[in-house]
Amino acid sequence: MPTRTQEIRSAATGRASLLLKSQLRDGVRRLLASFIVSAIGALTGCGGESQTSPEDFQRLSEQPARAVAEPDKDSEPVRLPDGSSPPTGETTDYADEEQPALPELQEVYRPSDSRPRHDDERAAELGIARYESKRLLLYTDIDPEVAETLPPLMDQAYDAWVDYFGPLPPDREGTEYQMTGYIMRDRDRFIAAGMLPEAAQGSLIHGVHRGSEFWMNEQQYDYYRRHLMIHEGTHCYTMAVPGVRPPIWYLEGIAELFGTHQMDRTGEAEFRVMPEDRSPYVGFGRIEMIRNAIDAGESRSVDGVVSLSDADFAESQEDPYAWSWAFCKFLDANPNYQDRFRTLAHNVVGREFYRILAEEFETDRRELDIEWELFSRSIEYGYDIERSAIAFLRGEPLPADSSIAVDVAADRGWTSSGVWLEAGRNYDIAAEGEVVLANEPEPWISQPNGVSIRYASGKPIGRVLGVVINTASRLDGTPAAPLEVLDIGANRALEPTRSGTLYLRVNDFWNELADNSGKYRITIHARP
C-alpha cells in the first residue's frame, strides 16, 4: 500500500506532467523529461552534482512556451537518462485526451531526520570535539577557539536562506531543522570514529554533502573555512526537499554566492556580498580566476556559463565555480534581472525553475548577453553592479547635418545617447564640462580628456568612452561580435563599423563610481 509520501510524489509527478504537456513545445518537452527523476540521497560533492543534466540556455530561451502543445507524429519517444520510459502518467501522445482530476495536495514534508548518532566520548578520545547550535551540530578537530564560532555563523546563514528561498516544510515529527557538519584536520580520526563514510573518502577534495550532513577538509585560511562551510550548508538547505533540481551552474553558483560573506567585530555576518578588497577574502580567488581566463582569451558568454556540466565541475575545482558565482552575483545584484533571478530561488524544486529560465529571460536576452559581457570583461573587487546597470534605450537615426546633445553622469555606467549610429556614416562627437572623480584628499576634477595621472582599463580616468550596441543583432542566431570600447575624449570624428545605439560613460574604476559627481554635456553631430 503506498505511503502518504509516495502519494504526494506521485501526485506531484502527475501535476508536473500536465503542465509539461500544455505549455512546452516538443523539443522542450524532451529536454525536461530528463528531469523527472532526481538522485535522492546520493552522496554529492561540490564538483559532482548529478540531479539534472543542464542544457544550453539558448535552446530554452529560443523555444517559447505555447498555450497548447501541438502533437508531433515524427518525434522520438521520451526517454529518461537511463534509457527507460518515463514514470506512469508521462506519455508521448500529446493528442487531445481527457486528463484525470488532479489530487489535492494538502501537505508536503521534508524527509525525517536520519542523521547518525555518534559516540561523543569515543570521539573525544580520538581528539574530535562536539559543538552545537540550533542549526548545526559540528564535529571537528580544529582549534577550539575557531570551532566554537562556526555553529552560530551557520545559524545566521540559515536565517538568510529562509529569507531568500523561503522556509523549509516541516518533517512529520515536527522537529527543528539541523544539519551535521564534520570539519577534519586529520581524516583518520573521523574514519576511526565512524564519522566519514567510505563513499565520501574518495570524492572529498574540498567539501561534500549528503542530505543534512556535510564533510570538509580543514582550510588554511579563516575566511575560506567559513566560506566553504556556508557553501556546503547552502547545498544541504536547498536540497532538503526531494524533487526536480536546478542545473549545476545554479546549484554551485548560489552556494558560492551565499558563501561569499563578511563579518563585523561582533560576529554579525552579511551574505551574498561583492568582495570589496582582496585581503579580507584570502582563499576566495574567484575574481582573479575570471580575470586570468579573460586575459587568456577564455571568456564565457551566458550560454557558456549555463551550459557548464557535471563533468566541468568534476574536472576543475576552480574556474567553473568562479564563473557560476560571478553569473549568480551579477543576476542577483543587477536591478534589470534581480527580481526574476530571485524568483528562481522560490522554485528550486520542480520544473517551474526551467519555465522561468525559458520564458522570463527571453524578451531581453540580448541585453543580458551585453551586460554580462561588459561586466565579466571588467570584473574587479568591489564592482558596483547596481550603478553599472544599463538602462537600454534604442536611439534614433540623426538626419544629415543635425545634432543632439545628452548629459552623461560620472557616477553611472554606460548611458544611452539616444542616437542610432549607421555603419559607414561620419559623425563628430564633442564633450564639455567638468566632473569630480574623488574627494580625498581633495576633489579630483576632470574634463572630457581625463586625468592622465591615473588610468582605468588602460585609459585616463574621467575620459569619455563609447560603445555601439545593437540589441537586435543576435536575432539571426549568430553570435554577436565582441563589443569594442571607443576612445572619444573631448573630440572625435567617428565612422562606426557597425550600426547601433551609441552608449557613453565617464571612465573610472567600476568600484569607485559612488564618490563621483557632475556630468559632461556630449554633442553628436551627423555630417552632411
Backbone torsions as a table, in degrees:
resi	resn	phi	psi	omega
1	MET	NA	128.6	-175.9
2	PRO	-66.0	145.0	177.1
3	THR	-78.8	167.8	178.4
4	ARG	-61.3	-39.1	178.7
5	THR	-61.1	-42.7	178.7
6	GLN	-63.8	-38.9	178.4
7	GLU	-62.5	-43.5	-179.8
8	ILE	-63.3	-45.1	-179.8
9	ARG	-65.9	-39.5	179.0
10	SER	-64.3	-41.8	179.1
11	ALA	-65.7	-40.3	178.6
12	ALA	-62.7	-39.2	178.0
13	THR	-63.1	-41.5	179.1
14	GLY	-65.0	-42.3	179.3
15	ARG	-63.4	-45.2	178.9
16	ALA	-63.0	-35.0	179.0
17	SER	-61.5	-43.8	-179.6
18	LEU	-65.2	-41.4	177.4
19	LEU	-60.9	-42.8	-179.6
20	LEU	-60.3	-44.2	-175.9
21	LYS	-68.5	-35.4	-169.7
22	SER	-90.2	-14.9	-171.4
23	GLN	-116.6	-26.2	-168.1
24	LEU	-114.9	144.8	177.0
25	ARG	-70.1	169.3	-172.6
26	ASP	-59.6	-40.2	-178.4
27	GLY	-62.5	-43.2	178.5
28	VAL	-70.2	-34.7	177.4
29	ARG	-59.2	-45.0	-179.3
30	ARG	-65.5	-33.9	177.7
31	LEU	-63.5	-48.7	-174.2
32	LEU	-76.7	-17.5	178.7
33	ALA	-61.1	-27.5	-179.2
34	SER	-72.6	-7.3	-178.1
35	PHE	-100.9	8.6	-173.8
36	ILE	-68.4	-40.4	-176.2
37	VAL	-107.4	129.5	178.4
38	SER	-108.9	158.3	-179.3
39	ALA	-86.3	82.8	-176.1
40	ILE	-78.2	129.3	175.3
41	GLY	85.5	-0.7	-179.5
42	ALA	-74.7	147.7	176.7
43	LEU	-76.0	122.6	-174.2
44	THR	-130.1	133.1	175.4
45	GLY	-100.8	170.4	-176.0
46	CYS	-65.6	-20.0	177.2
47	GLY	-103.8	10.8	-172.8
48	GLY	-139.6	34.7	176.7
49	GLU	-63.5	140.7	-180.0
50	SER	-137.2	23.5	-177.8
51	GLN	-71.8	-34.2	179.7
52	THR	-136.4	163.6	175.4
53	SER	-110.9	97.6	-171.8
54	PRO	-61.3	138.1	177.0
55	GLU	-110.1	166.7	-179.5
56	ASP	-60.5	123.1	-179.1
57	PHE	-62.4	-30.2	178.0
58	GLN	-60.5	-41.0	179.6
59	ARG	-60.6	-40.4	178.6
60	LEU	-67.1	-49.2	-174.2
61	SER	-68.7	-21.3	179.6
62	GLU	-92.7	5.5	176.7
63	GLN	-124.5	79.3	-175.8
64	PRO	-63.8	155.0	-179.7
65	ALA	-70.8	151.8	175.0
66	ARG	-116.9	155.2	178.2
67	ALA	-66.5	-37.6	178.1
68	VAL	-130.7	130.5	179.5
69	ALA	-83.0	132.1	179.8
70	GLU	-87.3	139.8	178.4
71	PRO	-69.9	144.5	177.6
72	ASP	-121.2	103.6	-175.3
73	LYS	-66.4	-23.7	-176.6
74	ASP	-93.8	-0.3	-177.2
75	SER	-70.0	150.6	179.6
76	GLU	-79.0	154.2	178.8
77	PRO	-61.3	144.5	176.5
78	VAL	-70.7	131.6	176.7
79	ARG	-128.7	146.3	174.0
80	LEU	-80.4	167.2	-177.9
81	PRO	-54.0	-28.3	-179.7
82	ASP	-87.9	5.3	178.0
83	GLY	90.6	-5.7	-178.3
84	SER	-83.6	169.2	176.9
85	SER	-77.4	158.2	177.8
86	PRO	-62.6	163.8	177.7
87	PRO	-61.8	166.0	179.6
88	THR	-54.5	134.1	-178.3
89	GLY	103.7	-21.4	176.5
90	GLU	-93.9	111.1	-177.1
91	THR	-123.3	151.5	178.5
92	THR	-90.9	2.3	179.2
93	ASP	-94.0	108.5	-175.4
94	TYR	-105.9	20.2	174.1
95	ALA	-68.8	169.6	179.3
96	ASP	-58.0	129.3	-178.2
97	GLU	-151.1	149.2	177.3
98	GLU	-76.7	133.7	-178.8
99	GLN	-103.6	140.0	177.7
100	PRO	-68.4	154.2	177.8
101	ALA	-63.0	140.7	-179.5
102	LEU	-76.3	134.6	177.2
103	PRO	-72.2	149.3	177.6
104	GLU	-78.0	128.1	177.7
105	LEU	-99.7	105.6	-174.6
106	GLN	-80.3	-43.6	-175.4
107	GLU	-142.8	149.2	173.3
108	VAL	-124.7	135.6	-178.7
109	TYR	-117.9	148.2	167.3
110	ARG	-83.3	160.6	-178.7
111	PRO	-59.2	148.9	176.8
112	SER	-63.6	154.9	-179.1
113	ASP	-69.9	110.4	-178.9
114	SER	-116.1	20.9	-179.9
115	ARG	-64.3	143.1	179.5
116	PRO	-69.6	150.8	175.1
117	ARG	-100.7	135.4	-173.6
118	HIS	-111.3	158.1	175.2
119	ASP	-82.7	98.7	-175.3
120	ASP	-64.7	-33.3	179.8
121	GLU	-67.6	-42.3	177.4
122	ARG	-64.1	-40.8	178.6
123	ALA	-62.0	-42.4	-179.8
124	ALA	-63.3	-37.9	177.7
125	GLU	-62.3	-29.3	179.6
126	LEU	-87.5	-1.5	179.2
127	GLY	92.4	18.1	-179.9
128	ILE	-108.1	120.3	-178.8
129	ALA	-99.9	157.6	-179.4
130	ARG	-112.6	133.1	176.7
131	TYR	-132.9	139.8	-174.1
132	GLU	-141.2	139.9	169.5
133	SER	-130.7	-172.9	-176.9
134	LYS	-61.6	-36.6	-172.9
135	ARG	-110.1	-9.3	-177.5
136	LEU	-139.0	127.3	167.6
137	LEU	-104.4	113.5	-172.2
138	LEU	-112.4	128.7	170.4
139	TYR	-113.6	127.0	-176.3
140	THR	-158.1	157.9	175.7
141	ASP	-116.5	21.7	179.1
142	ILE	-87.1	177.7	-179.5
143	ASP	-51.0	124.1	-177.8
144	PRO	-57.6	-36.0	-179.2
145	GLU	-65.0	-31.1	176.1
146	VAL	-79.6	-45.0	-174.6
147	ALA	-60.0	-39.3	-174.8
148	GLU	-69.3	-15.0	178.3
149	THR	-84.7	-13.1	-170.6
150	LEU	-80.4	-44.6	178.1
151	PRO	-57.8	-43.3	176.5
152	PRO	-61.2	-33.2	176.8
153	LEU	-65.4	-39.6	178.5
154	MET	-65.8	-32.8	175.3
155	ASP	-61.9	-40.7	177.6
156	GLN	-66.0	-40.4	178.3
157	ALA	-62.6	-40.2	179.1
158	TYR	-58.2	-46.0	178.7
159	ASP	-61.1	-37.2	178.3
160	ALA	-67.7	-37.3	177.1
161	TRP	-64.5	-44.3	179.4
162	VAL	-59.4	-43.8	-179.3
163	ASP	-64.3	-35.0	-173.5
164	TYR	-89.4	-46.2	-175.7
165	PHE	-96.1	-18.7	-171.0
166	GLY	96.7	159.3	-177.2
167	PRO	-69.8	151.5	174.1
168	LEU	-73.5	149.3	173.2
169	PRO	-68.6	159.1	179.5
170	PRO	-73.7	163.1	167.1
171	ASP	-91.3	172.2	-174.4
172	ARG	-66.5	-24.5	-178.7
173	GLU	-86.1	-9.6	-179.8
174	GLY	72.4	25.2	-178.9
175	THR	-84.9	155.7	175.5
176	GLU	-70.1	144.2	178.5
177	TYR	-73.6	131.9	175.2
178	GLN	-146.4	143.8	175.7
179	MET	-112.6	161.1	176.4
180	THR	-113.9	130.0	179.3
181	GLY	-121.3	149.2	178.6
182	TYR	-128.8	113.5	176.9
183	ILE	-109.3	116.4	-164.4
184	MET	-116.0	123.1	169.6
185	ARG	-89.7	-38.9	178.5
186	ASP	-123.0	104.4	-176.8
187	ARG	-61.0	-34.3	-176.2
188	ASP	-58.6	-34.2	178.2
189	ARG	-61.7	-42.0	-176.5
190	PHE	-74.6	-32.0	174.3
191	ILE	-65.3	-44.0	179.6
192	ALA	-64.8	-32.2	-179.5
193	ALA	-83.2	-2.4	-178.5
194	GLY	72.4	25.2	-177.3
195	MET	-101.0	-11.5	-177.9
196	LEU	-117.4	102.4	-178.9
197	PRO	-60.2	149.8	-179.1
198	GLU	-60.4	-35.1	-179.3
199	ALA	-63.9	-27.0	-178.2
200	ALA	-84.8	-21.0	-172.2
201	GLN	-65.6	-38.4	-178.8
202	GLY	-81.4	-29.5	-175.8
203	SER	-92.0	-8.5	-175.3
204	LEU	-83.4	105.4	174.2
205	ILE	-102.2	-56.6	173.1
206	HIS	-113.4	-59.5	-179.6
207	GLY	-148.2	157.0	179.4
208	VAL	-151.0	150.5	-178.1
209	HIS	-137.0	156.8	176.3
210	ARG	-154.8	117.0	-178.9
211	GLY	58.8	-124.7	-179.3
212	SER	-100.4	23.5	177.5
213	GLU	-124.0	148.3	171.7
214	PHE	-142.9	151.4	178.8
215	TRP	-126.6	139.9	176.9
216	MET	-150.6	149.1	175.9
217	ASN	-76.9	150.9	173.8
218	GLU	-60.8	142.5	-176.3
219	GLN	-110.1	153.2	-177.3
220	GLN	-68.8	-34.6	-172.9
221	TYR	-110.9	141.0	-178.5
222	ASP	-59.4	-44.9	-177.9
223	TYR	-60.6	-48.9	-172.8
224	TYR	-71.7	-24.3	173.1
225	ARG	-61.9	-47.4	178.8
226	ARG	-65.2	-43.0	-179.6
227	HIS	-56.4	-49.0	-177.3
228	LEU	-67.5	-37.1	178.5
229	MET	-63.3	-45.0	179.1
230	ILE	-66.6	-38.1	176.5
231	HIS	-56.1	-50.8	-178.9
232	GLU	-67.4	-37.1	177.6
233	GLY	-64.2	-36.0	177.3
234	THR	-62.0	-41.6	175.7
235	HIS	-59.1	-46.4	-179.2
236	CYS	-58.6	-41.2	-177.5
237	TYR	-70.4	-50.3	-174.8
238	THR	-69.4	-18.3	-178.6
239	MET	-111.2	20.7	-177.9
240	ALA	-72.4	-22.0	-179.9
241	VAL	-113.2	124.6	-179.0
242	PRO	-63.8	150.1	177.1
243	GLY	157.2	-173.2	178.5
244	VAL	-67.1	132.2	-172.6
245	ARG	-102.6	152.7	172.0
246	PRO	-66.2	166.9	177.6
247	PRO	-67.6	162.8	-172.0
248	ILE	-66.3	-31.5	179.1
249	TRP	-60.6	-34.5	179.3
250	TYR	-76.5	-45.9	-178.6
251	LEU	-57.5	-46.1	-179.1
252	GLU	-77.5	-37.4	-179.8
253	GLY	-65.2	-40.5	-178.8
254	ILE	-72.1	-32.9	175.5
255	ALA	-67.1	-39.8	175.0
256	GLU	-65.3	-37.5	-178.6
257	LEU	-62.2	-46.3	178.4
258	PHE	-70.9	-34.0	178.7
259	GLY	-62.8	-27.0	-179.9
260	THR	-78.1	104.7	-170.2
261	HIS	-138.6	168.4	170.7
262	GLN	-139.0	151.8	-177.7
263	MET	-128.0	143.9	174.4
264	ASP	-91.9	-177.2	-175.1
265	ARG	-68.6	-19.8	179.3
266	THR	-87.8	-4.2	-179.1
267	GLY	93.8	1.2	177.1
268	GLU	-73.1	132.5	-174.6
269	ALA	-111.5	150.4	171.5
270	GLU	-123.6	132.9	-174.6
271	PHE	-110.6	162.4	179.1
272	ARG	63.7	35.9	-178.5
273	VAL	-86.2	161.5	168.6
274	MET	-94.9	114.7	-178.8
275	PRO	-54.2	124.5	-175.2
276	GLU	-90.2	-15.5	-178.5
277	ASP	-158.0	152.9	-175.5
278	ARG	-69.7	-38.9	-168.6
279	SER	-61.5	-39.3	179.3
280	PRO	-75.0	-9.1	-173.4
281	TYR	-117.9	40.7	-177.6
282	VAL	-61.5	128.9	-178.1
283	GLY	100.3	-15.1	-179.0
284	PHE	-71.2	-67.1	169.1
285	GLY	68.4	4.2	-175.3
286	ARG	-65.8	-38.8	-178.4
287	ILE	-66.4	-41.9	177.7
288	GLU	-62.7	-38.8	179.3
289	MET	-60.3	-43.9	-178.9
290	ILE	-68.4	-42.0	-179.7
291	ARG	-65.2	-38.1	176.6
292	ASN	-64.7	-39.7	178.3
293	ALA	-65.1	-41.6	178.1
294	ILE	-61.2	-46.0	-179.7
295	ASP	-61.8	-30.8	-179.8
296	ALA	-86.9	5.3	-179.8
297	GLY	73.8	26.8	-176.3
298	GLU	-118.7	46.0	178.3
299	SER	-70.2	161.9	178.3
300	ARG	-122.5	125.4	173.5
301	SER	-74.2	179.1	174.5
302	VAL	-57.4	-46.6	177.3
303	ASP	-58.4	-39.2	-178.5
304	GLY	-65.5	-31.4	179.0
305	VAL	-77.9	-49.2	-173.8
306	VAL	-74.8	-8.8	175.4
307	SER	-96.4	5.6	174.4
308	LEU	-57.1	134.9	-174.3
309	SER	-109.9	171.9	173.3
310	ASP	-54.2	-42.0	-178.1
311	ALA	-63.3	-36.5	178.3
312	ASP	-61.7	-44.8	-179.3
313	PHE	-71.1	-32.3	178.2
314	ALA	-71.1	-32.3	-176.8
315	GLU	-76.2	-35.3	-177.0
316	SER	-131.6	131.4	177.1
317	GLN	-91.4	10.3	-174.9
318	GLU	-125.3	-78.1	-168.8
319	ASP	-54.2	-47.5	-180.0
320	PRO	-58.6	-36.6	178.0
321	TYR	-67.7	-37.6	179.0
322	ALA	-64.0	-47.4	-177.8
323	TRP	-67.7	-41.1	-179.3
324	SER	-67.9	-37.9	175.2
325	TRP	-61.3	-49.6	-176.2
326	ALA	-60.8	-40.5	-179.0
327	PHE	-67.2	-44.1	177.6
328	CYS	-64.6	-40.7	178.4
329	LYS	-63.7	-42.4	179.6
330	PHE	-60.8	-48.4	-178.8
331	LEU	-68.6	-33.9	-177.2
332	ASP	-73.4	-26.8	-174.7
333	ALA	-104.1	-23.8	-176.1
334	ASN	-77.8	121.2	-176.3
335	PRO	-62.7	-18.1	177.7
336	ASN	-70.2	-24.5	-173.5
337	TYR	-128.7	-5.9	-170.0
338	GLN	-58.4	-49.9	-175.8
339	ASP	-61.2	-44.1	-179.8
340	ARG	-65.1	-41.2	-178.6
341	PHE	-65.7	-41.1	-179.4
342	ARG	-71.1	-23.5	172.6
343	THR	-63.0	-34.1	176.7
344	LEU	-56.8	-35.3	-177.1
345	ALA	-63.3	-23.0	178.5
346	HIS	-91.6	7.4	-179.6
347	ASN	-135.6	39.3	-178.5
348	VAL	-75.6	-8.2	172.6
349	VAL	-121.7	118.6	177.3
350	GLY	116.6	171.6	-175.2
351	ARG	-80.0	-12.8	-179.6
352	GLU	-57.8	-31.2	176.4
353	PHE	-54.2	-46.7	-176.7
354	TYR	-72.7	-33.0	176.3
355	ARG	-63.9	-41.8	179.5
356	ILE	-62.4	-44.1	177.5
357	LEU	-59.8	-42.8	-173.6
358	ALA	-73.4	-29.5	-173.5
359	GLU	-110.9	-49.1	-171.4
360	GLU	-69.9	-26.3	180.0
361	PHE	-100.2	12.1	-174.6
362	GLU	-83.3	-42.3	-171.0
363	THR	-64.3	-32.3	-179.7
364	ASP	-119.9	35.0	-177.8
365	ARG	-61.3	-39.7	179.6
366	ARG	-63.8	-39.4	176.4
367	GLU	-61.2	-41.1	177.4
368	LEU	-61.2	-44.9	177.6
369	ASP	-55.5	-45.2	-176.1
370	ILE	-67.0	-49.8	-177.8
371	GLU	-63.5	-39.9	178.6
372	TRP	-63.8	-41.8	178.9
373	GLU	-60.4	-46.7	-178.8
374	LEU	-66.5	-38.4	179.0
375	PHE	-67.7	-51.2	-174.5
376	SER	-66.3	-32.5	179.7
377	ARG	-70.5	-21.9	-176.3
378	SER	-123.6	18.4	-176.5
379	ILE	-58.3	140.2	177.7
380	GLU	-155.6	166.0	177.9
381	TYR	-58.9	135.2	178.0
382	GLY	76.5	12.7	-178.5
383	TYR	-50.5	125.3	-177.2
384	ASP	-87.0	85.5	-175.2
385	ILE	-65.4	-38.4	-177.6
386	GLU	-63.8	-48.9	-179.2
387	ARG	-70.7	-22.0	-178.1
388	SER	-85.8	-9.0	-177.7
389	ALA	-59.2	138.2	-176.0
390	ILE	-95.1	127.8	170.2
391	ALA	-88.4	96.8	-174.7
392	PHE	-70.2	126.7	178.7
393	LEU	-142.9	111.1	-179.2
394	ARG	-65.5	135.0	179.3
395	GLY	-82.9	169.2	175.8
396	GLU	-111.2	144.4	178.4
397	PRO	-63.0	145.0	177.1
398	LEU	-90.2	131.3	171.7
399	PRO	-61.7	154.2	-179.8
400	ALA	-57.9	138.7	177.8
401	ASP	61.1	37.3	175.8
402	SER	-128.0	163.7	-175.4
403	SER	-135.7	159.7	172.7
404	ILE	-145.9	144.8	-179.3
405	ALA	-117.3	145.8	-179.7
406	VAL	-141.6	144.6	176.0
407	ASP	-92.2	135.3	179.5
408	VAL	-121.6	114.9	-176.8
409	ALA	-77.7	145.8	-177.2
410	ALA	-78.4	-17.1	-175.3
411	ASP	-100.4	17.5	178.9
412	ARG	-125.4	172.9	176.3
413	GLY	-88.9	-140.4	-176.5
414	TRP	-67.8	132.1	-176.7
415	THR	-122.0	132.4	178.8
416	SER	-67.0	134.1	176.0
417	SER	-81.2	-14.5	-175.3
418	GLY	80.2	6.5	-176.7
419	VAL	-116.1	130.4	174.1
420	TRP	-92.8	115.0	178.2
421	LEU	-87.2	137.7	-180.0
422	GLU	-103.9	129.6	-178.5
423	ALA	-56.3	134.3	177.4
424	GLY	89.7	-15.7	175.7
425	ARG	-83.9	162.0	-177.6
426	ASN	-109.1	134.6	-179.0
427	TYR	-133.1	150.6	172.0
428	ASP	-114.3	130.9	179.9
429	ILE	-119.4	128.6	-179.9
430	ALA	-130.9	140.3	-178.5
431	ALA	-128.4	145.5	177.3
432	GLU	-145.5	162.6	178.7
433	GLY	115.5	-178.1	179.3
434	GLU	-135.3	149.0	175.1
435	VAL	-133.4	160.2	176.1
436	VAL	-110.1	126.2	-175.0
437	LEU	-102.5	-12.8	177.4
438	ALA	-168.9	162.6	-179.0
439	ASN	-120.6	-2.0	-178.7
440	GLU	-121.6	138.4	-5.4
441	PRO	-73.1	-13.2	174.1
442	GLU	-151.4	164.6	-176.3
443	PRO	-58.8	133.0	173.7
444	TRP	-94.7	104.6	-176.8
445	ILE	-97.1	133.9	-178.9
446	SER	-131.7	148.5	170.4
447	GLN	-107.9	175.0	-169.5
448	PRO	-57.3	-21.9	177.5
449	ASN	-79.2	-13.5	175.5
450	GLY	93.4	171.9	179.0
451	VAL	-104.1	109.2	-169.2
452	SER	-79.9	1.6	178.3
453	ILE	-86.7	-5.5	177.1
454	ARG	-146.3	136.9	-174.5
455	TYR	-121.5	143.6	172.2
456	ALA	-130.1	130.6	-177.9
457	SER	55.1	33.4	176.1
458	GLY	81.0	4.4	-179.3
459	LYS	-127.8	153.1	178.0
460	PRO	-59.3	140.0	175.5
461	ILE	-65.2	146.9	-178.2
462	GLY	88.1	-7.7	-177.2
463	ARG	-80.2	145.1	178.2
464	VAL	-76.5	127.7	177.5
465	LEU	-122.5	158.9	179.6
466	GLY	-140.3	163.6	173.6
467	VAL	-152.5	140.5	179.8
468	VAL	-99.1	121.4	-174.6
469	ILE	-121.0	129.1	174.4
470	ASN	-120.1	103.9	-175.0
471	THR	-74.3	-7.9	179.6
472	ALA	-99.7	-0.6	-171.1
473	SER	-70.6	-11.8	-178.0
474	ARG	-92.8	-5.4	-172.1
475	LEU	-68.0	-21.4	179.7
476	ASP	-81.2	0.6	177.0
477	GLY	89.6	-5.6	179.8
478	THR	-93.9	144.7	178.6
479	PRO	-62.1	138.9	177.9
480	ALA	-74.2	147.4	177.6
481	ALA	-68.6	151.2	177.9
482	PRO	-56.5	143.9	-179.6
483	LEU	-72.1	139.6	178.6
484	GLU	-105.3	122.7	177.0
485	VAL	-81.9	126.7	-175.4
486	LEU	-97.5	134.0	176.7
487	ASP	-87.7	112.5	-174.0
488	ILE	-107.3	-51.3	-179.2
489	GLY	67.8	-148.2	-177.7
490	ALA	-77.5	-30.5	-178.9
491	ASN	-148.6	142.2	174.1
492	ARG	-158.2	134.0	168.5
493	ALA	-90.7	127.3	-171.2
494	LEU	-127.7	130.9	170.4
495	GLU	-122.6	93.2	-172.9
496	PRO	-65.8	146.5	177.9
497	THR	-90.5	-9.5	176.9
498	ARG	-137.8	150.3	177.2
499	SER	-85.6	146.4	178.6
500	GLY	164.6	176.8	178.0
501	THR	-79.8	136.0	177.3
502	LEU	-83.3	122.0	174.1
503	TYR	-108.9	144.6	-174.3
504	LEU	-129.4	155.0	172.8
505	ARG	-155.1	160.5	172.9
506	VAL	-91.7	119.4	-174.0
507	ASN	-64.3	131.9	173.8
508	ASP	-166.7	169.0	174.6
509	PHE	-65.8	141.6	-176.1
510	TRP	-70.8	-10.5	176.2
511	ASN	-102.3	10.2	-178.4
512	GLU	-128.7	30.8	-179.9
513	LEU	-80.5	-29.6	-170.1
514	ALA	-63.5	-30.4	-177.6
515	ASP	-95.1	9.9	177.0
516	ASN	-84.8	156.0	176.5
517	SER	-152.5	162.8	-180.0
518	GLY	90.3	176.4	-178.2
519	LYS	-155.1	157.4	172.5
520	TYR	-101.0	148.1	169.3
521	ARG	-100.1	119.5	-174.3
522	ILE	-118.5	128.1	-177.8
523	THR	-111.0	130.6	176.4
524	ILE	-111.0	126.6	-178.2
525	HIS	-121.7	128.8	176.2
526	ALA	-90.4	120.8	-179.5
527	ARG	-66.9	156.4	176.4
528	PRO	-59.8	NA	NA
